[in-house]
Amino acid sequence: MASVRILKRDINYVLGDIIEAVYIWELTNPEKDNKKAEAIIDDAILTFDELIAKMNDKKVENKKQHYKAINKELEDRGRKLIDKINAL
């Protein structure tokens, strides 16, 4: 991992792109119910808040492992959100 700044940027970009994909889906499918799409957006925002809170935790003993775990969690949760978008 190169730096904390890059990881924070990755969190922002990945979850921002997921939210943008949901908005695009909503615009291209106006006749469908948007409650599931809005739930995905809420989940993405919650994920963002949780990951940034973990990034800002200063009481970590092994920072390298901590940041790798956050990166792994970002990948896992991002894939789950993308799967939910694809299921819409």
Residue pairs with C-beta under 8 A, 6 or more apart in sequence:
1 7
1 64
1 67
1 68
1 71
4 55
4 67
7 55
7 67
7 70
7 71
8 52
8 55
10 71
10 74
11 48
11 51
11 52
11 55
11 70
11 74
12 48
14 74
14 78
15 44
15 45
15 47
15 48
15 78
15 81
18 40
18 44
18 78
18 81
18 82
18 85
19 41
19 44
19 45
21 82
21 85
22 37
22 40
22 41
22 44
22 85
23 41
25 37
25 85
25 88
26 34
26 37
29 88
32 88
36 84
36 88
37 88
40 81
40 84
40 85
40 88
43 81
43 84
44 81
47 77
47 78
47 81
51 70
51 73
51 74
51 77
54 66
54 70
54 73
55 67
55 70
57 66
60 66
